[in-house]
């Protein structure tokens, strides 16, 4: 397309993924200084720099998302655990994350489901996940307008989460949304090959509940690859699944359902991570070029 992509979407980036080993404050400032980005996603911020981070985010006019997935994965939390104490601990920890998200001016907090149990326990686990998400949405709503998003992950290769197939994510969203409009789904392009789903299939299935998207890459076919699975390497990596054409098809599907469009400012966020020895700045530049080329080919 010839129109400026920034007139059709707000481009974001997951800070802790793009700059995994650097100075948190410096990398947030770097993103805020880059006019290509209108949104940023951050995880928990240390107390000693939180006030400065808040000032940077506000001054930069950035839409802020809070990625509680980092907390969930780091602490092995499970929002669909069949063990009550474990599920209660996960809910409590994410409520604290909701408090921090509000303190940082975030408009959205995202989570993921817990590990997929045996087939005979999946329906019970899904019901427990719905209950956990309902509690979190109620807590968030009691304090303001923070949105809660459930990110759809793979079930078979890496994270092995309950949710899981997009259609099952839609079932969960339908239940939670009955009570809380501040809930929705997040789809990540990098997860779709792991789910064996096309962009068109996943996005159109989730269209009524889709509130956020990520674009990234994954390695699926070579189990011996150093970033096999859900590791979010740069676009076009040898052995990877996603590059310009896959991003183009993803954008096409988003446009067809109206998630992006003229005058729209919904977020499309990069989730890319440098391999060992790679420059974060170069990987981010790669992501920008990939998006721009995909957009030009729409």
C-alpha positions, -999 to +999 in steps of 0.1 A: +000+000+000+011+035-007-005+051+024+016+056+055+012+025+077+011+047+108-023+060+096-037+024+098-021+011+131+000+021+160+034+002+159+046-012+192+075-033+205+080-057+235+109-040+252+122-068+274+123-092+244+141-068+220+166-057+247+169-087+269+203-081+284+207-043+284+199-014+307+161-014+312+159+024+316+182+030+286+162+007+263+129+022+273+143+056+266+156+045+232+122+032+222+105+064+235+129+085+214+120+066+182+090+081+164+084+048+145+069+035+177+037+046+193+034+018+218+056-002+241+052-033+262+070-037+294+072-061+323+078-054+360+100-024+366+124-022+396+113+002+423+143+025+419+136+034+383+098+031+382+092+068+386+117+077+358+102+051+335+067+065+341+080+100+332+096+087+300+065+068+290+042+098+296+065+123+279+069+100+249+031+097+244+034+060+242+005+035+246+018+012+274+011-025+277+022-046+306+033-082+298+025-103+328+035-133+307+071-127+319+060-130+356+039-161+349+067-179+330+095-168+354+076-180+385+058-210+368+024-196+377-007-214+365-041-197+362-058-230+354-041-252+380-062-280+394-045-274+427-064-246+445-034-231+463-014-228+431-042-212+412-049-187+441-012-179+442-012-171+405-043-149+408-028-130+437+005-124+419-013-111+388-035-088+409-002-073+421+009-069+385-024-052+377-016-027+405+018-020+389+004-017+355-019+010+367+010+028+383+029+028+350-001+041+330-007+009+311-039+004+292-036-033+289-022-063+308-016-096+291-014-131+305-012-167+292-029-199+303-011-225+323+003-259+311-022-282+293-032-311+315-042-346+304-071-348+280-096-359+307-087-328+328-088-301+301-125-291+304-120-286+342-089-266+335-107-244+310-134-237+335-108-228+362-091-205+337-124-187+330-129-182+367-093-169+372-097-145+343-131-133+355-115-126+389-087-106+373-110-087+350-132-078+380-102-066+400-089-045+371-123-030+364-127-020+401-096+002+398-101+017+363-102+008+327-072-016+323-079-043+297-069-079+303-058-099+273-052-136+271-024-145+246-027-177+227+003-199+229+013-233+214+001-265+229+026-291+214+061-277+210+074-252+235+052-235+261+025-263+258-003-242+272-039-250+277-048-222+253-038-234+229-059-235+197-075-202+187-110-217+187-106-227+223-094-193+232-126-179+216-146-202+239-128-188+269-132-152+257-169-158+251-174-169+287-154-141+303-168-113+280-203-122+292-194-104+325-164-082+316-161-062+284-125-054+295-113-088+283-100-100+249-076-122+230-041-116+217-028-134+186+010-136+179+021-144+144+051-163+157+028-188+175+007-196+144+031-221+128+034-238+162-004-240+163-006-252+127-030-223+120-029-198+092-032-160+098-065-159+080-079-188+100-068-176+135-076-139+130-111-145+116-119-170+143-109-145+170-123-114+152-150-106+178-126-108+207-092-097+192-078-068+212-040-070+205-015-086+182+022-094+181+043-101+150+074-123+152+091-154+140+097-190+152+117-221+143+096-252+139+112-278+116+147-282+131+147-295+167+185-290+169+183-253+160+195-231+189+162-212+189+138-240+181+103-234+193+089-201+207+120-180+209+111-150+187+142-147+165+145-120+138+125-122+106+140-141+077+162-162+099+174-194+080+152-222+092+125-198+105+089-197+096+080-160+091+093-132+069+078-105+047+052-127+030+038-141+063+037-106+078+019-094+047-007-121+050-011-113+087-017-076+079-041-085+051-062-106+075-061-078+102-074-054+076-101-076+064-116-078+099-111-041+106-085-044+133-062-021+112-076+004+087-075+040+078-078+061+109-074+031+132-048+031+159-049-005+172-015-018+182+006-041+161+037-049+182+070-065+173+081-094+196+116-101+184+147-112+203+184-111+192+203-143+191+235-146+210+260-121+195+233-102+176+228-064+181+193-056+195+193-024+174+200-044+142+172-069+150+148-040+157+158-024+123+152-058+106+117-058+121+109-023+109+121-031+074+101-063+073+069-045+083+075-017+058+081-041+030+051-062+039+030-031+040+043-019+006+033-053-008-003-052+005 
